[in-house]
Amino acid sequence: MMVETDILYAYIKKDDWLKPIANKIMTKIVRGDLGKIYASRESLHEIYYVSRAEGISIDEIIYRLSALITIDNLIFLETTYEIDLLALALMKQYNISSIFDAYYAATVLNKVSDRTIISTDNIFDNVPGIKRIDPREL
């Protein structure tokens, strides 16, 4: 199973509509209740861009990302050229406008055996082979 950036970002922000749910999910991850959970390393890039757009300092971003990468049972998957190309193909084929969403779709299809993603974003419902779990239902 893979967790998408909406959960990770809500978890590290001070205030977010999804924060209570993100906190519950991250607690389950740390305790190992969900087994090993994956995230795309591209999540770190997206968090950087969104944080900077919100006026967050580089020091705070470093702190937040450092906290994320040390979470037990959360494994960040590297991008490969296969994922790069698949992400672009998925953008074209399924009209995915966000490169980050395309990377997450490509990563879950290419690197996650159960092809399941925890996300509030329903764009993943349009891609055959991906099973999306809404975090509010987990």
Contact map, one row per residue, 1 for C-alpha under 8 A:
111000000000000000000000000000000001110000000000000000000000000000000000000000000000000000000000000000000001000111111100000000000000000000
111100000000000000000000000000000000111100000000000000000000000000000000000000000000000000000000000000000001000100111100000000000000000000
111110110000000000000000000000000000111000000000000000000000000000000000000000000000000000000000000000000000000000001110000000000000000000
011111110000000000000000000000000000001100100000000000000000000000000000000000000000000000000000000000010000000000001110000000000000000000
001111111000000000000000000000000000001000100110000000000000000000000000000000000000000000000000000000000000000000000010000000000000000000
000111111100000000000000000000000000000000000000000000000000000000000000000000000000000000000000000000000000000000000011000000000000000000
001111111110000001100100000000000000000000000000000000000000000000000000000000000000000000000000000000000000000000000010000000000000001000
001111111111000000000100000000000000000000000000000000000000000000010000000000000000000000000000000000000000000000000000000000000000000000
000011111111100000000000000000000000000000000010000000000000000000000000000000000000000000000000000000000000000000000000000000000000000000
000001111111101111100100000000000000000000000000000000000000000000000000000000000000000000000000000000000000000000000000000000000000000000
000000111111100000100110010000000000000000000000000000000000000000000000000000000000000000000000000000000000000000000000000000000000000000
000000011111110000000000000000000000000000000000000000000000000100010000000000000000000000000000000000000000000000000000000000000000000000
000000001111111100100000000000000000000000000000000000000000000000000000000000000000000000000000000000000000000000000000000000000000000000
000000000001111100000000000000000000000000000000000000000000000000000000000000000000000000000000000000000000000000000000000000000000000000
000000000100111110100000000000000000000000000000000000000000000000000000000000000000000000000000000000000000000000000000000000000000000000
000000000100111111100000000000000000000000000000000000000000000000000000000000000000000000000000000000000000000000000000000000000000000000
000000000100001111110000000000000000000000000000000000000000000000000000000000000000000000000000000000000000000000000000000000000000000000
000000100100000111111100000000000000000000000000000000000000000000000000000000000000000000000000000000000000000000000000000000000000000000
000000100110101111111110000000000000000000000000000000000000000000000000000000000000000000000000000000000000000000000000000000000000000000
000000000000000011111111000000000000000000000000000000000000000000000000000000000000000000000000000000000000000000000000000000000000000000
000000000000000001111111100000000000000000000000000000000000000000000000000000000000000000000000000000000000000000000000000000000000001100
000000110110000001111111110000000000000000000000000000000000000000000000000000000000000000000000000000000000000000000000000000000000001000
000000000010000000111111111000000000000000000000000000000000000000000000000000000000000000000000000000000000000000000000000000000000000000
000000000000000000011111111100000000000000000000000000000000000000000000000000000000000000000000000000000000000000000000000000000000000000
000000000000000000001111111110000000000000000000000000000000000000000000000000000000000000000000000000000000000000000000000000000000001001
000000000010000000000111111111000000000000000000000000000000000000000000000000000000000000000000000000000000000000000000000000000000000000
000000000000000000000011111111100000000000000000000000000000000000000000000000000000000000000000000000000000000000000000000000000000000000
000000000000000000000001111111111100000000000000000000000000000000000000000000000000000000000000000000000000000000000000000000000000000000
000000000000000000000000111111111111100000000000000000000000000000000001110000000000000000000000000000000000000000000000000000000000000000
000000000000000000000000011111111000000000000000000000000000000000000011110000000000000000000000000000000000000000000000000000000000000000
000000000000000000000000001111111000000000000000000000000000000000000001000000000000000000000000000000000000000000000000000000000000000000
000000000000000000000000000111111111000000000000000000000000000000000001100000000000000000000000000000000000000000000000000000000000000000
000000000000000000000000000111111110000000000000000000000000000000000000000000000000000000000000000000000000000000000000000000000000000000
000000000000000000000000000110011111100000000000000000000000000000000000000000000000000000000000000000000000000000000000000000000000000000
000000000000000000000000000010011111100000000000000000000000000000000000100000000000000000000000000000000000000000000000000000000000000000
100000000000000000000000000010010111110000000000000000000000000000000000111000000000000000000000000000000000000000000000000000000000000000
111000000000000000000000000010000111111000000000000000000000000000000000111000000000000000000000000000000000000000000000000000000000000000
111000000000000000000000000000000001111100000000000000000000000000000000011110000000000000000000000000000000000100000000000000000000000000
011110000000000000000000000000000000111110100000000000000000000000000000011110000000000000000000000000000000000000000000000000000000000000
010100000000000000000000000000000000011111110000000000000000000000000000000111100000000000000000000000110010000000000000000000000000000000
000000000000000000000000000000000000001111111000000000000000000000000000000111100000000000000000000000000000000000000000000000000000000000
000000000000000000000000000000000000000111111100000000000000000000000000000000100000000000000000000100110000000000000000000000000000000000
000110000000000000000000000000000000001111111110000000000000000000000000000000000000000000000000000100000000000000000000000000000000000000
000000000000000000000000000000000000000111111111000000000000000010000000000000000000000000000000000000000000000000000000000000000000000000
000000000000000000000000000000000000000011111111100000000000000000000000000000000000000000000000000000000000000000000000000000000000000000
000010000000000000000000000000000000000001111111110000000000000000000000000000000000000000000000000100000000000000000000000000000000000000
000010001000000000000000000000000000000000111111111000000000000000000000000000000000000000000000000000000000000000000000000000000000000000
000000000000000000000000000000000000000000011111111100000000100000000000000000000000000000000000000000000000000000000000000000000000000000
000000000000000000000000000000000000000000001111111110000000000000000000000000000000000000000000000000000000000000000000000000000000000000
000000000000000000000000000000000000000000000111111111000000000000000000000000000000000000000000000000000000000000000000000000000000000000
000000000000000000000000000000000000000000000011111111111000100000000000000000000000000000000000000000000000000000000000000000000000000000
000000000000000000000000000000000000000000000001111111111100000000000000000000000000000000000000000000000000000000000000000000000000000000
000000000000000000000000000000000000000000000000111111110000000000000000000000000000000000000000000000000000000000000000000000000000000000
000000000000000000000000000000000000000000000000011111110000000000000000000000000000000000000000000000000000000000000000000000000000000000
000000000000000000000000000000000000000000000000001111111000000000000000000000000000000000000000000000000000000000000000000000000000000000
000000000000000000000000000000000000000000000000001111111101100000000000000000000000000000000000000000000000000000000000000000000000000000
000000000000000000000000000000000000000000000000001100111111100000000000000000000000000000000000000000000000000000000000000000000000000000
000000000000000000000000000000000000000000000000000100011111110000000000000000000000000000000000000000000000000000000000000000000000000000
000000000000000000000000000000000000000000000000000000001111111000000000000000000000000000000000000000000000000000000000000000000000000000
000000000000000000000000000000000000000000000000000000011111111100000000000000000000000000000000000000000000000000000000000000000000000000
000000000000000000000000000000000000000000000001001000011111111110000000000000000000000000000000000000000000000000000000000000000000000000
000000000000000000000000000000000000000000000000000000000111111111000000000000000000000000000000000000000000000000000000000000000000000000
000000000000000000000000000000000000000000000000000000000011111111100000000000000000000000000000000000000000000000000000000000000000000000
000000000001000000000000000000000000000000000000000000000001111111110000000000000000000000000000000000000000000000000000000000000000000000
000000000000000000000000000000000000000000010000000000000000111111111000000000000000000000000000000000000000000000000000000000000000000000
000000000000000000000000000000000000000000000000000000000000011111111100000000000000000000000000000000000000000000000000000000000000000000
000000000000000000000000000000000000000000000000000000000000001111111110000000000000000000000000000000000000000000000000000000000000000000
000000010001000000000000000000000000000000000000000000000000000111111110000000000000000000000000000000000000000000000000000000000000000000
000000000000000000000000000000000000000000000000000000000000000011111110011100000000000000000000000000000000000000000000000000000000000000
000000000000000000000000000000000000000000000000000000000000000001111111010000000000000000000000000000000000000000000000000000000000000000
000000000000000000000000000001000000000000000000000000000000000000111111110000000000000000000000000000000000000000000000000000000000000000
000000000000000000000000000011110000000000000000000000000000000000000111110000000000000000000000000000000000000000000000000000000000000000
000000000000000000000000000011010011100000000000000000000000000000000011111000000000000000000000000000000000000000000000000000000000000000
000000000000000000000000000011000001111000000000000000000000000000001111111100000000000000000000000000000000000000000000000000000000000000
000000000000000000000000000000000001111000000000000000000000000000001000111110000000000000000000000000000000000000000000000000000000000000
000000000000000000000000000000000000011110000000000000000000000000001000011111000000000000000000000000000000000000000000000000000000000000
000000000000000000000000000000000000011110000000000000000000000000000000001111100000000000000000000000000010001000000000000000000000000000
000000000000000000000000000000000000000110000000000000000000000000000000000111110000000000000000000000000000000000000000000000000000000000
000000000000000000000000000000000000000111000000000000000000000000000000000011111011000000000000000000000010000000000000000000000000000000
000000000000000000000000000000000000000000000000000000000000000000000000000001111111000000000000000000000000000000000000000000000000000000
000000000000000000000000000000000000000000000000000000000000000000000000000000111111100000000000000000000000000000000000000000000000000000
000000000000000000000000000000000000000000000000000000000000000000000000000000011111110000000000000000000000000000000000000000000000000000
000000000000000000000000000000000000000000000000000000000000000000000000000000111111111000000000000000100110010000000000000000000000000000
000000000000000000000000000000000000000000000000000000000000000000000000000000111111111100000000000000100100000000000000000000000000000000
000000000000000000000000000000000000000000000000000000000000000000000000000000001111111110000000000000000000000000000000000000000000000000
000000000000000000000000000000000000000000000000000000000000000000000000000000000111111111000000000000000100000000000000000000000000000000
000000000000000000000000000000000000000000000000000000000000000000000000000000000011111111100000001001111100000000000000000000000000000000
000000000000000000000000000000000000000000000000000000000000000000000000000000000001111111110000001001000000000000000000000000000000000000
000000000000000000000000000000000000000000000000000000000000000000000000000000000000111111111000000000000000000000000000000000000000000000
000000000000000000000000000000000000000000000000000000000000000000000000000000000000011111111111000001001100000000000000000000100000000000
000000000000000000000000000000000000000000000000000000000000000000000000000000000000001111111111111001000000000000000000000000000000000000
000000000000000000000000000000000000000000000000000000000000000000000000000000000000000111111111000000000000000000000000000000000000000000
000000000000000000000000000000000000000000000000000000000000000000000000000000000000000011111111000000000000000000000000000000000000000000
000000000000000000000000000000000000000000000000000000000000000000000000000000000000000001111111000000000000000000000000000001100000000000
000000000000000000000000000000000000000000000000000000000000000000000000000000000000000001111111100000000000000000000000000000000000000000
000000000000000000000000000000000000000000000000000000000000000000000000000000000000000001111111111011000000000000000000001000000000000000
000000000000000000000000000000000000000000000000000000000000000000000000000000000000000000100011111011000000000000000000000000000000000000
000000000000000000000000000000000000000000000000000000000000000000000000000000000000000000100001111111000000000000000000000000000000000000
000000000000000000000000000000000000000000000000000000000000000000000000000000000000001100100001111111100000000000000000000000000000000000
000000000000000000000000000000000000000001100100000000000000000000000000000000000000000000000000011111110000000000000000000000000000000000
000000000000000000000000000000000000000000000000000000000000000000000000000000000000000000000001111111111000000000000000001000000000000000
000000000000000000000000000000000000000000000000000000000000000000000000000000000000001101100001111111111100000000000000000000000000000000
000000000000000000000000000000000000000101000000000000000000000000000000000000000011001000000000001111111110000000000000000000000000000000
000100000000000000000000000000000000000101000000000000000000000000000000000000000000001000000000000111111111000000000000000000000000000000
000000000000000000000000000000000000000000000000000000000000000000000000000000000000001001000000000011111111100000000000000100100100000000
000000000000000000000000000000000000000000000000000000000000000000000000000000000011011001000000000001111111110000000000000000000000000000
000000000000000000000000000000000000000100000000000000000000000000000000000010100010000000000000000000111111111100000000000000000000000000
110000000000000000000000000000000000000000000000000000000000000000000000000000000000000000000000000000011111111110111000000000000100000000
000000000000000000000000000000000000000000000000000000000000000000000000000000000000000000000000000000001111111110100000000000001100000000
000000000000000000000000000000000000000000000000000000000000000000000000000000000010000000000000000000000111111100000000000000000000000000
000000000000000000000000000000000000000000000000000000000000000000000000000010000000000000000000000000000011111110000000000000000000000000
110000000000000000000000000000000000010000000000000000000000000000000000000000000000000000000000000000000011111111110000000000000000000000
100000000000000000000000000000000000000000000000000000000000000000000000000000000000000000000000000000000001101111100000000000000000000000
100000000000000000000000000000000000000000000000000000000000000000000000000000000000000000000000000000000000000111110000000000000000000000
110000000000000000000000000000000000000000000000000000000000000000000000000000000000000000000000000000000001100111111000000000001110000000
110000000000000000000000000000000000000000000000000000000000000000000000000000000000000000000000000000000001000101111100000000000111100000
111100000000000000000000000000000000000000000000000000000000000000000000000000000000000000000000000000000001000000111110000000000111100000
111100000000000000000000000000000000000000000000000000000000000000000000000000000000000000000000000000000000000000011111000000000001111000
001111100000000000000000000000000000000000000000000000000000000000000000000000000000000000000000000000000000000000001111110000000001111000
000001000000000000000000000000000000000000000000000000000000000000000000000000000000000000000000000000000000000000000111110000000000111000
000000000000000000000000000000000000000000000000000000000000000000000000000000000000000000000000000000000000000000000011111100000000000000
000000000000000000000000000000000000000000000000000000000000000000000000000000000000000000000000000000000000000000000011111111000001000000
000000000000000000000000000000000000000000000000000000000000000000000000000000000000000000000001000010000000000000000000111111100000000000
000000000000000000000000000000000000000000000000000000000000000000000000000000000000000000000000000000001000000000000000111111100111000000
000000000000000000000000000000000000000000000000000000000000000000000000000000000000000000000000000000000000000000000000011111110111000000
000000000000000000000000000000000000000000000000000000000000000000000000000000000000000000000100000000000000000000000000011111110000000000
000000000000000000000000000000000000000000000000000000000000000000000000000000000000000001000100000000001000000000000000001111111100000000
000000000000000000000000000000000000000000000000000000000000000000000000000000000000000000000000000000000000000000000000000011111100000000
000000000000000000000000000000000000000000000000000000000000000000000000000000000000000000000000000000000000100000100000000000111110000000
000000000000000000000000000000000000000000000000000000000000000000000000000000000000000000000000000000001001100000111000000110111111000000
000000000000000000000000000000000000000000000000000000000000000000000000000000000000000000000000000000000000000000111000000110001111100000
000000000000000000000000000000000000000000000000000000000000000000000000000000000000000000000000000000000000000000011110010110000111110000
000000000000000000000000000000000000000000000000000000000000000000000000000000000000000000000000000000000000000000011111000000000011111011
000000000000000000000000000000000000000000000000000000000000000000000000000000000000000000000000000000000000000000000111000000000001111111
000000100000000000001100100000000000000000000000000000000000000000000000000000000000000000000000000000000000000000000111000000000000111111
000000000000000000001000000000000000000000000000000000000000000000000000000000000000000000000000000000000000000000000000000000000000011111
000000000000000000000000000000000000000000000000000000000000000000000000000000000000000000000000000000000000000000000000000000000000111111
000000000000000000000000100000000000000000000000000000000000000000000000000000000000000000000000000000000000000000000000000000000000111111
